[in-house]
Amino acid sequence: MRLSVIFILLCFRVTAFTGDFTVDTVKIHSKFLNEDRLVIIYKPVSLNADSVTIIYLLDGEFSSYRYDLISKEKLKTPVIGIGIVNTNRNRDMLPAKQPGLFLNFIAEELMPKVEEGFRIKQRILFGHSFAGGFTVYALINHPGLFDKYISSSPTPIMEMIEPEIYIQLDAKLGKPIRFYISYGSKDMGQVKKWSGKLADNLQLLNLTHINWKAEIFEGENHNTCDLLSLKNGLKY
């Protein structure tokens, strides 16, 4: 591995070069959250800006090994990874706190900066556990912001399983989206309970724009599902 570190005055920035992709850490100020946020940007070395997929990786402090998996997958278009590092995970992820402000940060402050200069073929949101619950929240509360939502072992999602929510959402969507949800057979009880109920409810609906799939990983627990969910969700 060849490592180069560059410090640019006035704007915090650290760039590392690996054999397959670059890792660029930047600081972005959020007016919505009234704080600076660190964002880790992963770009393939042989990147063609004409058509790219961008995947937003929640819990960005764990994005390194997750993007490493992505970089090894044989995908049709180059994938840029955006790891959003946490400052206050409960505030940003939990429905009872302030996830709307975090979602506004992503949509109105983060996306315009990191997507500038690229023609986006597909946007993906990935989250695990609390971040998986936020992924469901984002699907419902900002229809069509992403083309694919990968929700791994989501919690809590109790209020977000109601069929009427998805009937109304399907009517609002102006384009097809994909929704992938998964958990382990040895996952936490609340994850299995509510994710299972959500899948059961979706099964009863005749949806036009929401293409969904639920998957249970046999023998896996809450801490071992994220990479399996990411890998299978990318292929869905």
C-alpha positions, -999 to 999 in steps of 0.1 A, spaced: 0 0 0 13 35 -9 1 62 15 1 99 9 -14 125 33 -22 160 21 -33 188 44 -50 218 28 -53 250 49 -87 264 56 -105 232 48 -97 200 66 -88 173 41 -69 141 43 -64 119 12 -50 84 12 -42 63 -19 -46 25 -21 -41 3 -50 -78 3 -60 -93 35 -46 -86 68 -29 -99 77 5 -106 113 11 -117 127 45 -133 161 44 -152 183 69 -185 198 60 -204 223 81 -241 217 85 -264 246 92 -292 222 99 -273 204 127 -252 234 137 -220 215 136 -191 202 114 -194 167 101 -166 144 89 -173 126 57 -151 99 42 -152 97 4 -141 65 -14 -134 67 -51 -122 40 -75 -89 50 -91 -101 44 -126 -132 65 -121 -153 76 -151 -174 106 -141 -199 100 -169 -219 75 -150 -215 65 -114 -233 49 -85 -230 67 -51 -237 48 -19 -241 67 13 -228 46 42 -243 56 75 -222 50 106 -192 62 85 -167 52 112 -173 16 100 -173 25 63 -138 13 55 -144 -24 57 -178 -20 41 -164 -1 11 -136 -26 8 -163 -52 2 -180 -30 -24 -147 -24 -42 -143 -62 -47 -178 -67 -61 -182 -70 -99 -207 -41 -103 -218 -26 -136 -209 10 -128 -182 25 -106 -193 31 -70 -183 61 -50 -188 55 -12 -197 83 12 -191 74 48 -210 98 72 -192 98 105 -214 101 136 -214 129 162 -247 121 180 -260 88 167 -292 87 188 -302 122 178 -297 116 141 -310 80 138 -339 76 162 -374 86 151 -382 101 185 -352 125 182 -342 147 153 -337 124 122 -354 150 100 -325 175 105 -300 147 97 -320 138 66 -320 175 55 -282 176 60 -278 147 37 -302 159 10 -295 196 10 -259 201 22 -240 168 17 -253 156 -17 -247 189 -36 -211 189 -25 -201 153 -30 -221 148 -62 -208 179 -81 -193 170 -115 -208 135 -117 -237 121 -137 -254 99 -111 -268 67 -124 -280 54 -90 -280 66 -54 -280 40 -26 -285 44 12 -271 18 35 -276 15 72 -273 -11 99 -292 -13 133 -302 22 143 -289 33 109 -311 6 93 -340 21 110 -330 56 97 -328 41 62 -365 31 65 -373 66 79 -355 82 49 -375 60 25 -408 72 40 -400 108 47 -381 119 15 -397 98 -13 -373 91 -41 -342 107 -27 -324 74 -32 -329 48 -59 -322 19 -35 -325 15 3 -305 -13 20 -318 -17 56 -298 -41 77 -312 -53 110 -333 -21 114 -344 -9 148 -366 8 159 -392 7 132 -425 0 151 -445 30 138 -430 26 103 -445 -8 95 -481 3 89 -494 -7 54 -510 27 48 -476 44 50 -464 23 20 -496 27 0 -493 65 3 -456 64 -4 -461 43 -35 -485 69 -48 -460 97 -42 -431 81 -59 -425 92 -94 -401 64 -102 -394 28 -92 -372 23 -62 -357 -8 -45 -361 -15 -8 -340 -44 6 -344 -54 43 -326 -81 61 -318 -95 95 -303 -126 111 -321 -157 125 -303 -150 158 -308 -112 156 -323 -92 185 -359 -101 193 -372 -66 185 -355 -66 151 -369 -100 141 -404 -91 154 -408 -57 136 -389 -65 105 -409 -97 101 -442 -77 106 -431 -52 80 -423 -79 54 -457 -95 62 -475 -62 57 -457 -54 24 -465 -89 11 -502 -80 13 -499 -48 -8 -500 -43 -46 -473 -17 -50 -464 -1 -83 -431 17 -75 -417 0 -45 -398 -31 -54 -389 -48 -21 -372 -79 -8 -368 -92 27 -341 -118 36 -332 -137 68 -297 -149 72 -296 -182 89 -273 -185 119 -263 -148 119 -268 -124 147 -272 -86 150 -235 -80 147 -227 -102 118 -254 -92 92 -241 -59 79 -218 -72 52 -242 -99 40 -269 -74 38 -247 -49 19 -235 -76 -5 -269 -90 -13 -286 -56 -12 -262 -43 -39 -271 -72 -61 -309 -68 -56 
